[in-house]
Amino acid sequence: MKIFESVIDVCLWSIITISPNQCRFVKGHVTTDVIHAVQLLTEKHRKKKSTVHMAFLDLVKTSDWVPYEFIWYSLHSYGILEAYVHWMQQLLYNRATSSAYCATGVTESFYI
């Protein structure tokens, strides 16, 4: 599974572009960089006695709301090979299972 994920990772990173101010999932960028930038921005505007407007968008659960059909369509439109899309559908979404660790041990596998 790790090899498959690495192949897909290389394919996806070859076709996507990320804004330079995006920190999540970007090597060498951390959320504290953004916090520091916000602090500097607010201090600058406070000294000028000007208004600054900010918006924060939490995308933690957005992938739960995107229909799978749209994900498959998007991958096809960016030229991801059909075989890779099929593998993702089969391995990552159609038969995905998990189990939970707890104080009494590990639960039986369940579909997610």
Secondary structure, 3 states (H helix, E strand, C coil): CHHHHHHHHHHHHHHCCCCCCCCCCCCCCCHHHHHHHHHHHHHHHHHHCCCCCCCCCCCCCHHHCCCHHHHHHHHHHCCCCHHHHHHHHHHHHHCCEECCEECCEECCCEEC
